[in-house]
């Protein structure tokens, strides 16, 4: 398990370094200036002017930027397909899976349990 944690940490470091290098190359900034707020925060504008699709620009650096590596805003669907599948126009609300998305038993009850987690 330790090797997996080390691999994950090294991968995250490599991705961060690559993102920083790309940002530096694209902006022409020096490394001290390479992480302006715009690369670590979301934009205020909505994607294509539609609040349901989230911010126009998503972070590419910082903790959130690392979590978004490989992220697809609409799950590799067109925006129209995504909204038709997951948004209810009549109710002006999102469609959620039954039972909060839990895996269900044959009787239809959610599969859940409590578990103590180790420190660390």
OpenMM code with the backbone's topology and positions (N, CA, C; nanometers):
from openmm import Vec3, app, unit

residues = "UNK UNK UNK UNK UNK UNK UNK UNK UNK UNK UNK UNK UNK UNK UNK UNK UNK UNK UNK UNK UNK UNK UNK UNK UNK UNK UNK UNK UNK UNK UNK UNK UNK UNK UNK UNK UNK UNK UNK UNK UNK UNK UNK UNK UNK UNK UNK UNK UNK UNK UNK UNK UNK UNK UNK UNK UNK UNK UNK UNK UNK UNK UNK UNK UNK UNK UNK UNK UNK UNK UNK UNK UNK UNK UNK UNK UNK UNK UNK UNK UNK UNK UNK UNK UNK UNK UNK UNK UNK UNK UNK UNK UNK UNK UNK UNK UNK UNK UNK UNK UNK UNK UNK UNK UNK UNK UNK UNK UNK UNK UNK UNK UNK UNK UNK UNK UNK UNK UNK UNK".split()
positions = [
    Vec3(0.0799, -0.1193, 0.0000),
    Vec3(0.0000, 0.0000, 0.0000),
    Vec3(0.0850, 0.1268, 0.0000),
    Vec3(0.2031, 0.1186, 0.0679),
    Vec3(0.2893, 0.2365, 0.0713),
    Vec3(0.3363, 0.2740, -0.0682),
    Vec3(0.3639, 0.1741, -0.1504),
    Vec3(0.4098, 0.2031, -0.2866),
    Vec3(0.3018, 0.2756, -0.3645),
    Vec3(0.1741, 0.2412, -0.3395),
    Vec3(0.0643, 0.3070, -0.4100),
    Vec3(0.0548, 0.4533, -0.3675),
    Vec3(0.0706, 0.4788, -0.2380),
    Vec3(0.0676, 0.6170, -0.1910),
    Vec3(0.1832, 0.6969, -0.2500),
    Vec3(0.3028, 0.6340, -0.2535),
    Vec3(0.4185, 0.7016, -0.3124),
    Vec3(0.3952, 0.7310, -0.4597),
    Vec3(0.3411, 0.6317, -0.5324),
    Vec3(0.3134, 0.6494, -0.6747),
    Vec3(0.2128, 0.7616, -0.6960),
    Vec3(0.1072, 0.7635, -0.6147),
    Vec3(0.0051, 0.8677, -0.6260),
    Vec3(0.0654, 1.0050, -0.5994),
    Vec3(0.1490, 1.0144, -0.4953),
    Vec3(0.2112, 1.1423, -0.4613),
    Vec3(0.3028, 1.1890, -0.5743),
    Vec3(0.3831, 1.0970, -0.6297),
    Vec3(0.4742, 1.1336, -0.7388),
    Vec3(0.3970, 1.1712, -0.8648),
    Vec3(0.2880, 1.1005, -0.8915),
    Vec3(0.2057, 1.1321, -1.0084),
    Vec3(0.1446, 1.2708, -0.9935),
    Vec3(0.0916, 1.3006, -0.8746),
    Vec3(0.0323, 1.4325, -0.8507),
    Vec3(0.1372, 1.5421, -0.8659),
    Vec3(0.2577, 1.5173, -0.8156),
    Vec3(0.3658, 1.6149, -0.8289),
    Vec3(0.4026, 1.6362, -0.9751),
    Vec3(0.4093, 1.5270, -1.0508),
    Vec3(0.4435, 1.5376, -1.1930),
    Vec3(0.3359, 1.6139, -1.2694),
    Vec3(0.2099, 1.5872, -1.2384),
    Vec3(0.0998, 1.6571, -1.3057),
    Vec3(0.1045, 1.8057, -1.2714),
    Vec3(0.1297, 1.8378, -1.1446),
    Vec3(0.1381, 1.9784, -1.1043),
    Vec3(0.2532, 2.0483, -1.1760),
    Vec3(0.3670, 1.9810, -1.1842),
    Vec3(0.4823, 2.0401, -1.2528),
    Vec3(0.4533, 2.0605, -1.4009),
    Vec3(0.3877, 1.9630, -1.4631),
    Vec3(0.3535, 1.9756, -1.6051),
    Vec3(0.2544, 2.0895, -1.6263),
    Vec3(0.1561, 2.1019, -1.5367),
    Vec3(0.0588, 2.2106, -1.5470),
    Vec3(0.1271, 2.3455, -1.5325),
    Vec3(0.2191, 2.3545, -1.4375),
    Vec3(0.2921, 2.4792, -1.4169),
    Vec3(0.3769, 2.5130, -1.5386),
    Vec3(0.4428, 2.4122, -1.5948),
    Vec3(0.5247, 2.4350, -1.7144),
    Vec3(0.4383, 2.4811, -1.8308),
    Vec3(0.3221, 2.4194, -1.8480),
    Vec3(0.2313, 2.4580, -1.9556),
    Vec3(0.1811, 2.6001, -1.9341),
    Vec3(0.1431, 2.6319, -1.8103),
    Vec3(0.0945, 2.7668, -1.7810),
    Vec3(0.2032, 2.8698, -1.8074),
    Vec3(0.3250, 2.8371, -1.7690),
    Vec3(0.4374, 2.9276, -1.7929),
    Vec3(0.4593, 2.9475, -1.9418),
    Vec3(0.4546, 2.8384, -2.0178),
    Vec3(0.4756, 2.8475, -2.1625),
    Vec3(0.3647, 2.9274, -2.2295),
    Vec3(0.2407, 2.9071, -2.1852),
    Vec3(0.1276, 2.9752, -2.2489),
    Vec3(0.1209, 3.1230, -2.2135),
    Vec3(0.1574, 3.1567, -2.0901),
    Vec3(0.1453, 3.2961, -2.0479),
    Vec3(0.2743, 3.3736, -2.0633),
    Vec3(0.3857, 3.3034, -2.0819),
    Vec3(0.5145, 3.3700, -2.0915),
    Vec3(0.5614, 3.4242, -1.9580),
    Vec3(0.4997, 3.3789, -1.8496),
    Vec3(0.5348, 3.4284, -1.7165),
    Vec3(0.6567, 3.3556, -1.6629),
    Vec3(0.7214, 3.4196, -1.5695),
    Vec3(0.8308, 3.3522, -1.5003),
    Vec3(0.7688, 3.2606, -1.3958),
    Vec3(0.8418, 3.1600, -1.3465),
    Vec3(0.7846, 3.0685, -1.2483),
    Vec3(0.7240, 3.1386, -1.1276),
    Vec3(0.7813, 3.2493, -1.0819),
    Vec3(0.7258, 3.3201, -0.9668),
    Vec3(0.5888, 3.3783, -0.9987),
    Vec3(0.5610, 3.4027, -1.1272),
    Vec3(0.4333, 3.4604, -1.1673),
    Vec3(0.3427, 3.3570, -1.2336),
    Vec3(0.3824, 3.2324, -1.2384),
    Vec3(0.3144, 3.1346, -1.3221),
    Vec3(0.1816, 3.0853, -1.2675),
    Vec3(0.1473, 3.1153, -1.1450),
    Vec3(0.0215, 3.0653, -1.0908),
    Vec3(-0.0705, 3.1801, -1.0512),
    Vec3(-0.1113, 3.2629, -1.1484),
    Vec3(-0.2033, 3.3708, -1.1140),
    Vec3(-0.3367, 3.3124, -1.0699),
    Vec3(-0.4153, 3.3942, -1.0039),
    Vec3(-0.5430, 3.3500, -0.9507),
    Vec3(-0.6274, 3.2808, -1.0562),
    Vec3(-0.6228, 3.3264, -1.1800),
    Vec3(-0.7059, 3.2692, -1.2854),
    Vec3(-0.6797, 3.1223, -1.3124),
    Vec3(-0.5636, 3.0709, -1.2751),
    Vec3(-0.5330, 2.9300, -1.2999),
    Vec3(-0.5662, 2.8408, -1.1813),
    Vec3(-0.5974, 2.9021, -1.0657),
    Vec3(-0.6275, 2.8229, -0.9469),
    Vec3(-0.7714, 2.8389, -0.8998),
    Vec3(-0.8481, 2.9207, -0.9691),
    Vec3(-0.9869, 2.9445, -0.9292),
    Vec3(-1.0793, 2.9360, -1.0494),
    Vec3(-1.2075, 2.9166, -1.0213),
    Vec3(-1.3095, 2.9140, -1.1268),
    Vec3(-1.3399, 3.0568, -1.1713),
    Vec3(-1.3861, 3.0703, -1.2932),
    Vec3(-1.4294, 3.2015, -1.3407),
    Vec3(-1.5697, 3.2299, -1.2881),
    Vec3(-1.6077, 3.3573, -1.2871),
    Vec3(-1.7418, 3.3954, -1.2432),
    Vec3(-1.8455, 3.3693, -1.3525),
    Vec3(-1.8016, 3.3685, -1.4786),
    Vec3(-1.8942, 3.3478, -1.5899),
    Vec3(-1.9353, 3.2006, -1.5977),
    Vec3(-2.0578, 3.1772, -1.6417),
    Vec3(-2.1065, 3.0401, -1.6604),
    Vec3(-2.0673, 2.9881, -1.7985),
    Vec3(-2.0455, 2.8581, -1.8086),
    Vec3(-2.0097, 2.7953, -1.9362),
    Vec3(-2.1242, 2.8146, -2.0353),
    Vec3(-2.0927, 2.8756, -2.1484),
    Vec3(-2.1907, 2.9074, -2.2530),
    Vec3(-2.3107, 2.9853, -2.1988),
    Vec3(-2.2897, 3.0593, -2.0897),
    Vec3(-2.3958, 3.1403, -2.0312),
    Vec3(-2.5026, 3.0602, -1.9587),
    Vec3(-2.4807, 2.9316, -1.9351),
    Vec3(-2.5801, 2.8434, -1.8726),
    Vec3(-2.5306, 2.8007, -1.7346),
    Vec3(-2.5954, 2.8497, -1.6292),
    Vec3(-2.5518, 2.8206, -1.4925),
    Vec3(-2.5497, 2.6718, -1.4620),
    Vec3(-2.6320, 2.5932, -1.5317),
    Vec3(-2.6375, 2.4486, -1.5061),
    Vec3(-2.5089, 2.3780, -1.5465),
    Vec3(-2.4297, 2.4402, -1.6331),
    Vec3(-2.3065, 2.3775, -1.6811),
    Vec3(-2.1827, 2.4218, -1.6032),
    Vec3(-2.2027, 2.5032, -1.5004),
    Vec3(-2.0910, 2.5426, -1.4151),
    Vec3(-2.0104, 2.6578, -1.4710),
    Vec3(-1.8957, 2.6845, -1.4098),
    Vec3(-1.8124, 2.7974, -1.4504),
    Vec3(-1.7533, 2.7786, -1.5900),
    Vec3(-1.7317, 2.8890, -1.6581),
    Vec3(-1.6697, 2.8842, -1.7913),
    Vec3(-1.5291, 2.8256, -1.7833),
    Vec3(-1.4486, 2.8781, -1.6920),
    Vec3(-1.3113, 2.8277, -1.6748),
    Vec3(-1.2998, 2.7568, -1.5414),
    Vec3(-1.2397, 2.6388, -1.5450),
    Vec3(-1.2144, 2.5628, -1.4232),
    Vec3(-1.0658, 2.5719, -1.3894),
    Vec3(-1.0286, 2.5548, -1.2631),
    Vec3(-0.8873, 2.5620, -1.2256),
    Vec3(-0.8053, 2.4537, -1.2948),
    Vec3(-0.6818, 2.4875, -1.3294),
    Vec3(-0.5897, 2.3885, -1.3862),
    Vec3(-0.4702, 2.3668, -1.2936),
    Vec3(-0.4544, 2.4537, -1.1947),
    Vec3(-0.3463, 2.4408, -1.0967),
    Vec3(-0.4052, 2.4403, -0.9565),
    Vec3(-0.3223, 2.4103, -0.8597),
    Vec3(-0.3666, 2.4091, -0.7208),
    Vec3(-0.4388, 2.2800, -0.6876),
    Vec3(-0.4877, 2.2686, -0.5647),
    Vec3(-0.5503, 2.1439, -0.5204),
    Vec3(-0.6714, 2.1041, -0.6050),
    Vec3(-0.7554, 2.2003, -0.6398),
    Vec3(-0.8741, 2.1671, -0.7198),
    Vec3(-0.8345, 2.1321, -0.8623),
    Vec3(-0.7398, 2.2045, -0.9180),
    Vec3(-0.6926, 2.1737, -1.0527),
    Vec3(-0.6430, 2.0312, -1.0641),
    Vec3(-0.5699, 1.9838, -0.9622),
    Vec3(-0.5211, 1.8452, -0.9633),
    Vec3(-0.6365, 1.7455, -0.9593),
    Vec3(-0.7429, 1.7780, -0.8864),
    Vec3(-0.8587, 1.6884, -0.8791),
    Vec3(-0.9342, 1.6835, -1.0116),
    Vec3(-0.9191, 1.7863, -1.0928),
    Vec3(-0.9935, 1.7935, -1.2187),
    Vec3(-0.9179, 1.7364, -1.3382),
    Vec3(-0.7978, 1.6823, -1.3165),
    Vec3(-0.7231, 1.6213, -1.4269),
    Vec3(-0.8075, 1.5070, -1.4836),
    Vec3(-0.8364, 1.5124, -1.6126),
    Vec3(-0.9176, 1.4095, -1.6774),
    Vec3(-1.0677, 1.4315, -1.6642),
    Vec3(-1.1093, 1.5402, -1.5992),
    Vec3(-1.2513, 1.5686, -1.5772),
    Vec3(-1.3203, 1.6047, -1.7081),
    Vec3(-1.4416, 1.5563, -1.7251),
    Vec3(-1.5249, 1.5920, -1.8398),
    Vec3(-1.6532, 1.6548, -1.7865),
    Vec3(-1.6776, 1.7778, -1.8225),
    Vec3(-1.7917, 1.8538, -1.7700),
    Vec3(-1.9245, 1.7798, -1.7869),
    Vec3(-1.9426, 1.7144, -1.8985),
    Vec3(-2.0711, 1.6486, -1.9273),
    Vec3(-2.0571, 1.4974, -1.9402),
    Vec3(-1.9518, 1.4421, -1.8865),
    Vec3(-1.9349, 1.2968, -1.8925),
    Vec3(-1.9213, 1.2451, -2.0342),
    Vec3(-1.8543, 1.3196, -2.1202),
    Vec3(-1.8309, 1.2833, -2.2608),
    Vec3(-1.9609, 1.2747, -2.3409),
    Vec3(-2.0633, 1.3466, -2.2958),
    Vec3(-2.1870, 1.3611, -2.3731),
    Vec3(-2.1891, 1.5035, -2.4273),
    Vec3(-2.2734, 1.5259, -2.5277),
    Vec3(-2.2916, 1.6646, -2.5711),
    Vec3(-2.3660, 1.7376, -2.4590),
    Vec3(-2.3567, 1.8680, -2.4566),
    Vec3(-2.4268, 1.9441, -2.3530),
    Vec3(-2.5769, 1.9198, -2.3605),
    Vec3(-2.6293, 1.9076, -2.4823),
    Vec3(-2.7721, 1.8824, -2.5000),
    Vec3(-2.8109, 1.7459, -2.4430),
    Vec3(-2.7313, 1.6422, -2.4716),
    Vec3(-2.7598, 1.5083, -2.4186),
    Vec3(-2.7512, 1.5074, -2.2658),
    Vec3(-2.6499, 1.5726, -2.2122),
    Vec3(-2.6311, 1.5771, -2.0670),
    Vec3(-2.7526, 1.6400, -1.9992),
    Vec3(-2.7943, 1.7572, -2.0483),
    Vec3(-2.9074, 1.8263, -1.9863),
    Vec3(-3.0382, 1.7504, -2.0067),
    Vec3(-3.0568, 1.6882, -2.1231),
    Vec3(-3.1788, 1.6100, -2.1472),
    Vec3(-3.1861, 1.4900, -2.0527),
    Vec3(-3.0710, 1.4337, -2.0189),
    Vec3(-3.0672, 1.3163, -1.9317),
    Vec3(-3.0817, 1.3531, -1.7846),
    Vec3(-3.0147, 1.4583, -1.7406),
    Vec3(-3.0042, 1.4852, -1.5969),
    Vec3(-3.0786, 1.6089, -1.5471),
    Vec3(-3.1411, 1.6854, -1.6367),
    Vec3(-3.2110, 1.8058, -1.5923),
    Vec3(-3.3568, 1.8005, -1.6338),
    Vec3(-3.4460, 1.8283, -1.5390),
    Vec3(-3.5903, 1.8286, -1.5643),
    Vec3(-3.6347, 1.9728, -1.5886),
    Vec3(-3.6598, 2.0061, -1.7161),
    Vec3(-3.6991, 2.1433, -1.7523),
    Vec3(-3.8293, 2.1840, -1.6835),
    Vec3(-3.9284, 2.0926, -1.6816),
    Vec3(-4.0596, 2.1252, -1.6254),
    Vec3(-4.0493, 2.1590, -1.4763),
    Vec3(-3.9706, 2.0826, -1.4039),
    Vec3(-3.9560, 2.1055, -1.2608),
    Vec3(-3.8448, 2.2024, -1.2258),
    Vec3(-3.7669, 2.2444, -1.3269),
    Vec3(-3.6532, 2.3336, -1.3072),
    Vec3(-3.5601, 2.2800, -1.1977),
    Vec3(-3.5289, 2.1489, -1.2084),
    Vec3(-3.4459, 2.0828, -1.1079),
    Vec3(-3.3671, 1.9684, -1.1703),
    Vec3(-3.2669, 1.9211, -1.0989),
    Vec3(-3.1879, 1.8069, -1.1452),
    Vec3(-3.2616, 1.6772, -1.1175),
    Vec3(-3.2371, 1.5773, -1.2006),
    Vec3(-3.2906, 1.4425, -1.1782),
    Vec3(-3.1873, 1.3646, -1.0974),
    Vec3(-3.2269, 1.3148, -0.9828),
    Vec3(-3.1372, 1.2368, -0.8981),
    Vec3(-3.1765, 1.0898, -0.9041),
    Vec3(-3.0795, 0.9995, -0.8853),
    Vec3(-3.1131, 0.8571, -0.8878),
    Vec3(-3.1974, 0.8195, -0.7660),
    Vec3(-3.2766, 0.7127, -0.7775),
    Vec3(-3.3573, 0.6697, -0.6629),
    Vec3(-3.2681, 0.6290, -0.5454),
    Vec3(-3.3201, 0.6448, -0.4260),
    Vec3(-3.2501, 0.6053, -0.3025),
    Vec3(-3.1121, 0.6708, -0.2927),
    Vec3(-3.1023, 0.7957, -0.3380),
    Vec3(-2.9778, 0.8736, -0.3305),
    Vec3(-2.8602, 0.8085, -0.4018),
    Vec3(-2.8866, 0.7204, -0.4969),
    Vec3(-2.7803, 0.6596, -0.5756),
    Vec3(-2.7111, 0.5416, -0.5103),
    Vec3(-2.7625, 0.4949, -0.3964),
    Vec3(-2.7012, 0.3789, -0.3309),
    Vec3(-2.7243, 0.2524, -0.4122),
    Vec3(-2.6329, 0.1583, -0.3984),
    Vec3(-2.6529, 0.0236, -0.4500),
    Vec3(-2.7691, -0.0357, -0.3716),
    Vec3(-2.8614, -0.1048, -0.4405),
    Vec3(-2.9812, -0.1561, -0.3735),
    Vec3(-2.9760, -0.3075, -0.3562),
    Vec3(-3.0354, -0.3536, -0.2463),
    Vec3(-3.0511, -0.4975, -0.2236),
    Vec3(-3.1647, -0.5469, -0.3125),
    Vec3(-3.1829, -0.6786, -0.3263),
    Vec3(-3.2955, -0.7291, -0.4062),
    Vec3(-3.4316, -0.6779, -0.3582),
    Vec3(-3.4424, -0.6449, -0.2290),
    Vec3(-3.5697, -0.5930, -0.1773),
    Vec3(-3.5854, -0.4430, -0.1998),
    Vec3(-3.4833, -0.3784, -0.2576),
    Vec3(-3.4931, -0.2362, -0.2899),
    Vec3(-3.4407, -0.1426, -0.1828),
    Vec3(-3.3806, -0.1973, -0.0768),
    Vec3(-3.3240, -0.1138, 0.0289),
    Vec3(-3.1795, -0.0772, -0.0048),
    Vec3(-3.1375, 0.0448, 0.0326),
    Vec3(-2.9985, 0.0833, 0.0068),
    Vec3(-2.9006, -0.0037, 0.0858),
    Vec3(-2.7889, -0.0375, 0.0236),
    Vec3(-2.6823, -0.1106, 0.0918),
    Vec3(-2.5943, -0.0067, 0.1600),
    Vec3(-2.6000, -0.0006, 0.2925),
    Vec3(-2.5162, 0.0922, 0.3665),
    Vec3(-2.4762, 0.0286, 0.4992),
    Vec3(-2.3649, 0.0747, 0.5524),
    Vec3(-2.3186, 0.0281, 0.6824),
    Vec3(-2.2274, 0.1335, 0.7418),
    Vec3(-2.2096, 0.1247, 0.8726),
    Vec3(-2.1164, 0.2141, 0.9402),
    Vec3(-1.9828, 0.1443, 0.9508),
    Vec3(-1.8770, 0.2205, 0.9395),
    Vec3(-1.7434, 0.1637, 0.9463),
    Vec3(-1.6511, 0.2636, 1.0137),
    Vec3(-1.5719, 0.2151, 1.1068),
    Vec3(-1.4718, 0.2996, 1.1714),
    Vec3(-1.3497, 0.3090, 1.0812),
    Vec3(-1.2983, 0.4285, 1.0649),
    Vec3(-1.1795, 0.4498, 0.9828),
    Vec3(-1.0580, 0.4695, 1.0725),
    Vec3(-0.9464, 0.4172, 1.0274),
    Vec3(-0.8217, 0.4341, 1.1013),
    Vec3(-0.7696, 0.5763, 1.0837),
    Vec3(-0.6999, 0.6234, 1.1821),
    Vec3(-0.6375, 0.7552, 1.1743),
    Vec3(-0.5270, 0.7533, 1.0701),
    Vec3(-0.5197, 0.8601, 0.9915),
    Vec3(-0.4102, 0.8704, 0.8954),
    Vec3(-0.4472, 0.8617, 0.7600),
] * unit.nanometer
topology = app.Topology()
chain = topology.addChain("A")
for resn in residues:
    res = topology.addResidue(resn, chain)
    for name in ("N", "CA", "C"):
        topology.addAtom(name, app.Element.getBySymbol(name[0]), res)
